[in-house]
Amino acid sequence: MLIDTHAHLTDKAYNKDLEDCLKRAAEAGVAAVINVGFNLSNARKAVALAGAYPNLYATAGIHPHDAAGTARGYLEDLRRLAAHPRVVALGEMGLDFYRNLSPPPVQEGVFREQLRLAREVGLPVVIHDRDDHRRILDILTEEGVGERGGVMHCFSGDLPLARECMKLGLYISIAGPVTYSKASDLKEVAAACPRDRLLLETDCPYLTPHPFRGKRNEPAHVALVCRQVAELRGETPEEVARTTAENAVRLFGLDLPL
């Protein structure tokens, strides 16, 4: 059983063939997909999809790109979304200093507020981290992630960074770039990450794994990520699928039999 712990099925890329995508995912052994919200409007769509398909779950959060566009009272809206039975985490939230679509101080403020809300409502967090690993760690250390922990989604750092994240109570999620030939740091992380801290994802429609790189990604391709991680770890794909599914069920509290 595979679980894609981070997807964006509300993207317009799936407007014409979502049903087919979900069918292909099931045929590839994907038992569940966590559909991640990145602003209030998108999170509501993710929740609606989760209500329509029993193998979909949702998260609700404000991506750093959307931090500057948050209206006063957005935390109350997030709190209401967090109470929905199909919402299993808050996020994605964090920092993105690569594109800087929101001013860094605004990104940091919205990130901290969401971390505090996650502790209040007792949900894990989904962390987006791009181009400032040190600042992310500083904020996570200062704020904490609460008893439910969280995940560094689409991990892009090296092994020392992964170890620091795990000390803070975070899981490490591996996506399609682990299949790219030049991703040496990520391959090392995938090989060395403790079994009980490892997750798999697609981040679809982005970051399509080899050999489909350049084409639209979809949840079925998490099987390709699984195979690469298994090869790096000297394990079978079945072992990696089982371990990472157990971790996802534990972190997100999914109502799935194992």
Summary of the structure (lengths in Angstrom):
residues: 258
radius of gyration: 16.7
end to end distance: 8.3
largest distance: 50.1
contacts: 939
relative contact order: 0.15
helix: 49%
strand: 17%
